[in-house]
Amino acid sequence: MADKKYRLVTRADFDGVVAGGLLIEMDMIDDILFAEPKDMQDGKVEITSNDITTNLPYVDGVHLCFDHHISETKRVGDRENHIIIGDAPSAARVVYEHFGGQKKFPGISLDLMDAVDKADSAQYTEEDILAPDPWTLVNFMLDPRTGLSRFGNFVISNEQLMKDMMVYCRHHPVDEILEIPDVEERLHLYLEHEESSEQQLRSCTKMEGKVAVLDLRNEDPIFCCNRFTVYALFPECNVSIQVLPNQDGSKIVLAVGKSILNRTSDVNIGMLMLEFGGGGHASAGTCQIAPDKADGVLREIVQRLQENT
């Protein structure tokens, strides 16, 4: 049992859930805050020596920061409290290995660790995208890019679900997790939107060479679907850019990712996003741009991608 407990600051996604679950298993956490990378970079989240962060940019003063985003190795340099493995498949894996792996976490399912690695590194096939297995479905339910939070009439908040999942995922079989009412109602909505979301993707995507630009700024509603569906529908693309407003509409999110089915792009997405105030890893990243500057930045990013694909 840990002598001192810390606040966990992490992202509200599958990797954050599993990383948090591991730290809770270590009895190191007494509070949880969910944050976005941009908020950390902008100093909107006060970080102190009582905080442990995972899968978020390093902030001075933090007790420990666990990460695997390659852009951070360049930005931060060497810090003793920055536990980063740039080629790790997930931040949860960094936490797991740092504390001793299976020997330290005998009660944590190896299937769970494999699932979070597969999810955060996007090692999915076309079949996984279009006909996901149970753990893949869990990831899609927890992925904010799926868009379930836009349809907020759920019994509990998304934030509370994430906290609950840190408990459920540690010691429950995946089939039981999918039957938990708060998960099941989200799964029902996801499946209900499948056909409409596919139609929306087809109508809103424009191919710019091998770059698929999915512009959802004028769509209402934006139907739920997993972030990889575009690659199954447009197999010729090797990079996608999803353009949509952030949660409060104050910024335009440009979410860039390499196709996980057509792996022919050599661009380091994280480093490219870093140039525009964002970040990420080699295969995916985001930046948030003021609405009046978004079109210009989008054109520049498309051009940079085309030059390197």
C-alpha positions as CSV (number, residue, x, y, z in Angstrom):
1,M,0.0,0.0,0.0
2,A,1.4,3.4,-1.0
3,D,2.2,5.8,1.9
4,K,1.2,8.9,0.0
5,K,-1.6,9.2,-2.5
6,Y,-1.8,11.5,-5.5
7,R,-4.3,13.1,-7.8
8,L,-4.3,11.4,-11.2
9,V,-4.6,13.7,-14.2
10,T,-5.2,11.8,-17.4
11,R,-7.2,11.7,-20.6
12,A,-10.8,10.4,-20.8
13,D,-10.1,7.4,-23.0
14,F,-9.3,3.7,-22.8
15,D,-5.6,4.4,-22.3
16,G,-6.4,6.8,-19.4
17,V,-8.8,4.2,-17.9
18,V,-6.3,1.4,-17.9
19,A,-3.4,3.6,-16.7
20,G,-5.6,4.9,-14.0
21,G,-6.7,1.4,-13.1
22,L,-3.1,0.3,-12.7
23,L,-2.3,3.3,-10.4
24,I,-5.4,2.6,-8.4
25,E,-4.3,-1.0,-8.1
26,M,-1.1,0.4,-6.6
27,D,-3.2,2.3,-4.1
28,M,-1.5,5.6,-5.2
29,I,-4.6,7.6,-6.2
30,D,-7.2,9.5,-4.1
31,D,-8.6,11.9,-6.8
32,I,-9.0,11.9,-10.6
33,L,-9.1,14.8,-13.0
34,F,-9.6,14.4,-16.8
35,A,-7.8,16.9,-19.0
36,E,-6.9,17.5,-22.6
37,P,-3.4,18.0,-23.9
38,K,-4.1,21.5,-25.1
39,D,-5.3,22.5,-21.6
40,M,-2.0,21.2,-20.2
41,Q,0.1,23.1,-22.8
42,D,-1.9,26.3,-22.2
43,G,-1.4,26.1,-18.4
44,K,-5.1,25.8,-17.7
45,V,-4.6,22.9,-15.4
46,E,-2.7,23.7,-12.2
47,I,-0.2,20.9,-11.7
48,T,1.7,20.3,-8.4
49,S,3.9,17.7,-6.7
50,N,0.7,16.0,-5.6
51,D,-0.2,15.0,-9.2
52,I,0.6,12.1,-11.4
53,T,-0.2,12.5,-15.1
54,T,-0.5,9.9,-17.8
55,N,-0.8,10.3,-21.6
56,L,-0.6,14.1,-21.3
57,P,2.2,16.7,-22.0
58,Y,4.8,17.2,-19.3
59,V,4.2,20.1,-16.9
60,D,6.8,21.4,-14.5
61,G,6.1,20.6,-10.9
62,V,4.4,17.2,-11.5
63,H,5.4,14.3,-9.3
64,L,5.5,11.8,-12.1
65,C,4.5,12.0,-15.8
66,F,3.9,8.8,-17.8
67,D,3.8,9.2,-21.5
68,H,4.6,7.7,-24.9
69,H,4.1,10.6,-27.3
70,I,7.3,11.0,-29.3
71,S,6.9,14.7,-29.7
72,E,7.4,15.1,-26.0
73,T,10.9,13.6,-26.1
74,K,11.9,16.6,-28.2
75,R,10.0,19.2,-26.3
76,V,10.9,18.3,-22.8
77,G,14.3,16.7,-22.9
78,D,15.5,14.4,-20.1
79,R,13.7,14.7,-16.7
80,E,13.9,12.1,-13.9
81,N,10.2,12.4,-13.3
82,H,9.3,12.1,-17.0
83,I,8.7,8.4,-17.5
84,I,8.5,8.2,-21.3
85,I,9.0,5.4,-23.8
86,G,8.5,6.9,-27.2
87,D,7.8,3.6,-29.0
88,A,5.6,2.1,-26.3
89,P,2.1,1.2,-27.7
90,S,0.3,2.9,-24.9
91,A,0.9,5.1,-21.8
92,A,-0.8,2.3,-19.8
93,R,2.0,0.0,-20.9
94,V,4.6,2.5,-19.7
95,V,2.9,2.5,-16.3
96,Y,2.7,-1.3,-16.3
97,E,6.3,-1.8,-17.1
98,H,7.7,0.9,-14.9
99,F,6.2,-0.7,-11.8
100,G,7.2,-4.3,-12.7
101,G,4.8,-5.7,-15.2
102,Q,2.9,-8.9,-14.6
103,K,4.9,-9.6,-11.4
104,K,3.6,-6.4,-9.9
105,F,0.1,-6.7,-11.4
106,P,-0.8,-10.4,-11.2
107,G,-4.5,-9.5,-11.0
108,I,-4.5,-7.5,-14.2
109,S,-5.6,-9.4,-17.3
110,L,-3.0,-9.8,-20.0
111,D,-5.9,-9.5,-22.4
112,L,-6.6,-6.1,-21.1
113,M,-3.1,-4.9,-21.5
114,D,-3.0,-6.3,-25.0
115,A,-6.3,-4.6,-25.8
116,V,-5.1,-1.1,-24.6
117,D,-1.9,-1.5,-26.6
118,K,-3.8,-2.5,-29.7
119,A,-6.2,0.4,-29.2
120,D,-3.8,3.2,-28.5
121,S,-1.4,2.1,-31.3
122,A,-4.3,1.5,-33.7
123,Q,-3.2,-2.0,-34.7
124,Y,-6.6,-2.8,-36.2
125,T,-7.6,-4.6,-39.3
126,E,-10.6,-3.7,-41.6
127,E,-12.6,-6.4,-39.8
128,D,-11.8,-4.9,-36.4
129,I,-13.1,-1.6,-37.7
130,L,-16.3,-2.8,-39.2
131,A,-17.0,-5.8,-37.0
132,P,-15.2,-5.1,-33.7
133,D,-14.6,-7.7,-31.0
134,P,-15.6,-7.0,-27.4
135,W,-12.4,-5.3,-26.2
136,T,-12.3,-3.2,-29.4
137,L,-15.9,-2.2,-28.7
138,V,-15.0,-1.1,-25.2
139,N,-12.3,1.1,-26.7
140,F,-14.7,2.7,-29.2
141,M,-17.2,3.3,-26.4
142,L,-14.5,5.2,-24.4
143,D,-12.9,7.0,-27.3
144,P,-14.0,10.7,-27.2
145,R,-13.6,10.8,-31.0
146,T,-16.4,8.3,-31.4
147,G,-18.7,11.2,-30.4
148,L,-21.0,9.6,-27.9
149,S,-20.7,12.6,-25.5
150,R,-22.5,14.8,-28.1
151,F,-25.6,12.8,-27.2
152,G,-25.7,13.4,-23.5
153,N,-28.9,11.9,-22.3
154,F,-27.1,9.1,-20.4
155,V,-27.8,8.0,-16.8
156,I,-24.3,8.9,-15.7
157,S,-21.8,11.4,-17.1
158,N,-19.0,10.4,-19.4
159,E,-16.6,11.5,-16.6
160,Q,-18.2,9.2,-14.1
161,L,-18.2,6.3,-16.5
162,M,-14.5,6.7,-17.0
163,K,-13.9,6.6,-13.3
164,D,-16.1,3.6,-12.9
165,M,-14.3,1.8,-15.8
166,M,-11.0,2.1,-13.9
167,V,-12.6,-0.3,-11.5
168,Y,-14.6,-2.5,-13.9
169,C,-11.7,-3.1,-16.3
170,R,-9.3,-4.3,-13.7
171,H,-11.2,-7.3,-12.5
172,H,-14.2,-8.0,-14.8
173,P,-14.3,-10.1,-18.0
174,V,-15.0,-8.0,-21.1
175,D,-18.4,-9.6,-21.8
176,E,-19.5,-8.6,-18.3
177,I,-18.3,-5.0,-18.9
178,L,-20.4,-4.7,-22.1
179,E,-23.5,-5.7,-20.1
180,I,-23.0,-3.0,-17.4
181,P,-26.1,-0.7,-18.0
182,D,-24.0,2.5,-18.4
183,V,-21.9,0.8,-21.0
184,E,-24.8,-1.0,-22.7
185,E,-26.8,2.2,-23.3
186,R,-23.8,3.8,-25.1
187,L,-23.2,0.6,-27.1
188,H,-26.9,0.7,-28.2
189,L,-26.5,4.3,-29.5
190,Y,-23.3,3.5,-31.3
191,L,-24.9,0.6,-33.1
192,E,-28.0,2.7,-33.9
193,H,-25.8,5.4,-35.6
194,E,-23.8,3.0,-37.8
195,E,-25.7,3.4,-41.1
196,S,-26.2,7.2,-40.7
197,S,-22.6,7.8,-39.8
198,E,-21.3,5.9,-42.8
199,Q,-23.5,8.0,-45.1
200,Q,-22.3,11.2,-43.4
201,L,-18.6,10.2,-43.8
202,R,-19.1,9.5,-47.5
203,S,-20.8,12.9,-48.1
204,C,-18.4,15.0,-46.0
205,T,-15.0,13.5,-47.1
206,K,-13.0,15.0,-49.9
207,M,-9.9,13.3,-51.2
208,E,-6.9,15.7,-51.7
209,G,-4.4,13.3,-53.3
210,K,-4.0,10.5,-50.7
211,V,-5.3,12.8,-47.9
212,A,-8.9,12.4,-46.8
213,V,-10.3,15.6,-45.4
214,L,-13.4,15.0,-43.4
215,D,-15.0,18.4,-42.7
216,L,-17.7,18.2,-40.1
217,R,-17.9,21.8,-39.1
218,N,-21.4,22.3,-40.7
219,E,-22.9,19.0,-39.7
220,D,-25.6,18.8,-37.1
221,P,-25.8,16.2,-35.7
222,I,-22.4,14.6,-36.1
223,F,-23.3,10.9,-35.9
224,C,-21.3,8.5,-33.7
225,C,-18.7,6.3,-35.4
226,N,-15.2,5.0,-34.6
227,R,-12.4,7.2,-35.8
228,F,-11.1,4.5,-38.2
229,T,-14.2,4.0,-40.3
230,V,-13.0,6.5,-42.8
231,Y,-10.0,4.3,-43.6
232,A,-12.3,1.3,-44.4
233,L,-14.5,3.5,-46.6
234,F,-11.7,5.3,-48.4
235,P,-8.9,2.6,-48.7
236,E,-6.9,4.9,-51.2
237,C,-6.2,7.4,-48.4
238,N,-3.1,7.1,-46.3
239,V,-3.7,10.1,-44.0
240,S,-7.0,11.6,-42.8
241,I,-7.8,15.0,-41.3
242,Q,-11.0,15.4,-39.3
243,V,-12.1,19.0,-38.9
244,L,-14.7,19.8,-36.3
245,P,-15.4,22.3,-33.5
246,N,-14.1,21.6,-30.0
247,Q,-16.6,21.0,-27.2
248,D,-17.4,24.7,-26.5
249,G,-17.0,25.8,-30.1
250,S,-14.2,28.2,-29.3
251,K,-11.6,26.3,-31.4
252,I,-11.5,24.1,-34.5
253,V,-9.9,20.7,-33.9
254,L,-7.8,19.3,-36.6
255,A,-7.3,15.6,-35.8
256,V,-4.8,14.1,-38.1
257,G,-4.0,10.4,-38.4
258,K,-2.3,7.9,-40.7
259,S,-4.5,5.3,-42.2
260,I,-4.1,2.0,-40.2
261,L,-5.0,0.1,-43.4
262,N,-2.8,1.9,-46.0
263,R,0.4,2.4,-44.1
264,T,2.4,4.3,-46.9
265,S,2.8,7.7,-45.3
266,D,6.2,8.6,-43.8
267,V,5.1,11.8,-42.1
268,N,5.7,12.1,-38.4
269,I,2.2,13.4,-37.4
270,G,3.2,14.4,-33.8
271,M,6.1,16.5,-34.9
272,L,3.9,18.2,-37.6
273,M,1.2,19.0,-35.1
274,L,3.8,20.4,-32.7
275,E,4.5,23.1,-35.3
276,F,0.9,24.2,-35.0
277,G,0.7,24.2,-31.2
278,G,-0.5,20.7,-30.8
279,G,1.2,17.3,-30.5
280,G,0.9,13.6,-30.8
281,H,2.9,10.6,-31.8
282,A,4.3,9.4,-35.1
283,S,0.9,8.1,-36.4
284,A,-1.6,10.5,-35.0
285,G,-2.0,14.0,-33.4
286,T,-4.2,17.0,-33.0
287,C,-4.0,20.7,-32.9
288,Q,-6.7,23.3,-32.0
289,I,-6.9,26.5,-34.1
290,A,-8.9,29.7,-33.9
291,P,-11.9,29.4,-36.2
292,D,-10.8,32.4,-38.4
293,K,-7.4,30.8,-39.0
294,A,-8.6,27.1,-39.4
295,D,-8.9,27.1,-43.2
296,G,-5.4,28.5,-43.7
297,V,-3.8,26.1,-41.3
298,L,-5.8,23.2,-42.8
299,R,-4.5,24.1,-46.3
300,E,-1.0,24.2,-45.0
301,I,-1.2,20.9,-43.3
302,V,-2.8,19.2,-46.4
303,Q,0.1,20.6,-48.5
304,R,2.7,19.3,-46.0
305,L,1.1,15.9,-46.0
306,Q,0.9,15.8,-49.8
307,E,4.6,16.6,-50.0
308,N,5.5,13.6,-47.9
309,T,3.0,11.0,-49.1
